[in-house]
Amino acid sequence: MKHGIVLTYTLTPRWLALTRAERNDMRAAHIEPVFARYADRITARFFDAEAFNGRFSDFAVLETEDLGAYYFLIEALRDTPLISGGFLVLGEVFVGVQDGFQAYERTLLHTAPDAGTAV
């Protein structure tokens, strides 16, 4: 089953104090290699949100069929200076199953409901 994950995060004032060149260097050195390591199992798109809400500054939309790979990606990110150095704080995570109700309905076709069980 494919999972959609919305990962909210906030880039801190410490990040904003870096020059744009320093931010790009950190992204290239620490973030892009982590996502590249999992690119065969996780797709990622990144969105800026600070102009539209105050709870978080950015979010990523990830898709995967391998929640273990997602977990390892997050652990790898936590080991980078971006998080361990206080440049980024992870926020809420929302996980959903793509077309989950349809997958469930397909299972109903292969199983007969028990007597007395409401469907």
MOJO-V113037 format. One record per residue. RES is the residue in one small letter. SS is DSSP state (helix for helix, strand for strand, loop for the rest). Layout:
BEGIN
res={RES | RES}
ss={SS | SS}
END
This chain:
BEGIN
res={m | k | h | g | i | v | l | t | y | t | l | t | p | r | w | l | a | l | t | r | a | e | r | n | d | m | r | a | a | h | i | e | p | v | f | a | r | y | a | d | r | i | t | a | r | f | f | d | a | e | a | f | n | g | r | f | s | d | f | a | v | l | e | t | e | d | l | g | a | y | y | f | l | i | e | a | l | r | d | t | p | l | i | s | g | g | f | l | v | l | g | e | v | f | v | g | v | q | d | g | f | q | a | y | e | r | t | l | l | h | t | a | p | d | a | g | t | a | v}
ss={loop | loop | strand | strand | strand | strand | strand | strand | strand | strand | strand | loop | helix | helix | helix | helix | loop | loop | loop | helix | helix | helix | helix | helix | helix | helix | helix | helix | helix | helix | helix | helix | helix | helix | helix | helix | helix | loop | loop | loop | loop | strand | strand | strand | strand | strand | strand | strand | loop | loop | loop | loop | loop | loop | loop | loop | loop | strand | strand | strand | strand | strand | strand | strand | loop | loop | helix | helix | helix | helix | helix | helix | helix | helix | helix | helix | helix | helix | loop | loop | helix | helix | helix | helix | loop | loop | loop | strand | strand | strand | strand | strand | strand | strand | strand | strand | strand | loop | loop | helix | helix | helix | helix | helix | helix | helix | helix | helix | helix | loop | loop | loop | loop | loop | loop | loop | loop | loop | loop}
END
